[in-house]
Amino acid sequence: MLGASRAAILAQLDLPMSTTYLACQLELAAPTVRVHLKALHQAGIVSSRRDGRSVRYQRT
């Protein structure tokens, strides 16, 4: 089962996005988004790649 916050994050990840951008778009705290992205990444639902100083996440 997927919670509302994680579902909202997944809905935004058509294109690679940073944690900060997602937090701003969803009006959530960046640490909250980071926790959700970590769980989604560990589940294999999103992938990540470093882009300079930030990490961008995208649905797999």
Secondary structure as a PSIPRED ss2 file (coil, helix, strand):
# PSIPRED VFORMAT (PSIPRED V4.0)

   1 M C   1.000  0.000  0.000
   2 L C   1.000  0.000  0.000
   3 G C   1.000  0.000  0.000
   4 A H   0.000  1.000  0.000
   5 S H   0.000  1.000  0.000
   6 R H   0.000  1.000  0.000
   7 A H   0.000  1.000  0.000
   8 A H   0.000  1.000  0.000
   9 I H   0.000  1.000  0.000
  10 L H   0.000  1.000  0.000
  11 A H   0.000  1.000  0.000
  12 Q H   0.000  1.000  0.000
  13 L C   1.000  0.000  0.000
  14 D C   1.000  0.000  0.000
  15 L C   1.000  0.000  0.000
  16 P C   1.000  0.000  0.000
  17 M E   0.000  0.000  1.000
  18 S E   0.000  0.000  1.000
  19 T H   0.000  1.000  0.000
  20 T H   0.000  1.000  0.000
  21 Y H   0.000  1.000  0.000
  22 L H   0.000  1.000  0.000
  23 A H   0.000  1.000  0.000
  24 C H   0.000  1.000  0.000
  25 Q H   0.000  1.000  0.000
  26 L H   0.000  1.000  0.000
  27 E C   1.000  0.000  0.000
  28 L C   1.000  0.000  0.000
  29 A C   1.000  0.000  0.000
  30 A H   0.000  1.000  0.000
  31 P H   0.000  1.000  0.000
  32 T H   0.000  1.000  0.000
  33 V H   0.000  1.000  0.000
  34 R H   0.000  1.000  0.000
  35 V H   0.000  1.000  0.000
  36 H H   0.000  1.000  0.000
  37 L H   0.000  1.000  0.000
  38 K H   0.000  1.000  0.000
  39 A H   0.000  1.000  0.000
  40 L H   0.000  1.000  0.000
  41 H H   0.000  1.000  0.000
  42 Q H   0.000  1.000  0.000
  43 A C   1.000  0.000  0.000
  44 G C   1.000  0.000  0.000
  45 I C   1.000  0.000  0.000
  46 V E   0.000  0.000  1.000
  47 S E   0.000  0.000  1.000
  48 S E   0.000  0.000  1.000
  49 R E   0.000  0.000  1.000
  50 R E   0.000  0.000  1.000
  51 D E   0.000  0.000  1.000
  52 G C   1.000  0.000  0.000
  53 R C   1.000  0.000  0.000
  54 S E   0.000  0.000  1.000
  55 V E   0.000  0.000  1.000
  56 R E   0.000  0.000  1.000
  57 Y E   0.000  0.000  1.000
  58 Q E   0.000  0.000  1.000
  59 R E   0.000  0.000  1.000
  60 T C   1.000  0.000  0.000
